[in-house]
Amino acid sequence: MQGIGGPSLPRLTQNTRPLGCLHCGTNENVAIESIESLPPHPGELQVQVGYVCRTCQGNYLHTARFRDVAAVLNKVRSLEGLLRFAGEYFHCGEPMSLAGSNVKSIYAPLSTDDPAEDASAVNVGTKLLRCQCGFQLELPN
């Protein structure tokens, strides 16, 4: 059996399958939203995993091998000490809380001549997240 985005995955049952979008045929755009432990069972460690495909918005919930879930989570690039999971940001093991929001103006002149006032200004809404330790992260809204 050819797995989604990888080599043959032996001994997968009907209830256990590799992570990936059945429509897109890949796990490249998977955003994991939940992981639940399962009762003890013989064999390889398995979890109940819920995820969405960021490309086609397909939603999935099924049993998967823990190592397949870990492989997807380890592909996501993030800042050191920062984890993004299920739409939340975690630092120091705690979810970061909203500390405020702001609108920032970004100005990039299109030419070296005297530009018209605010002709190329762009306003970007941001939100400020803060950890209990004082670490802050500003993200676009």
Secondary structure, DSSP 8 states (H G I E B T S, - for coil): ---TTSS--TT--SSB--SSBTTTTBSTTEEEEEEEE----SSS-EEEEEEEETTT--EEEEEEEHHHHHHHHHHS---TTEEEETTEEEETTEE-EEEEEEEEEEE--SSSS---TTTTEEEEEEEEEE-TTS-EEEEE-
